[in-house]
Amino acid sequence: MGMTIHSSHPDIIVRLKRAHGHLAAVLTMFEQGRSCLDLAQQLHAVESAVGNAKRELIHDHMEHCLVEGGEPTRDTLKELKQLTKYL
């Protein structure tokens, strides 16, 4: 598996940087003693953002392998099967 940059990567990087900033804000909320409800709500939002970025990455890679990569090879299919465990 080589290093491949897909067209979606810049968007995913932006999403992850936003989630990173959001997580930093949640850590500050912990230090400020915010309510457990507020903390859980904000952690859920961070978790959702990271999950969405991960799914976009995997879906984009699958599409790239199947649509733009020509006939799938045994290695490509093996990689796709490995990726599905992260969905």
Secondary structure, DSSP 4 states (H G I P E B T S, - for coil): ------TTHHHHHHHHHHHHHHHHHHHHHHHTT--HHHHHHHHHHHHHHHHHHHHHHHHHHHHIIIIIS-SPPHHHHHHHHHHHTT-
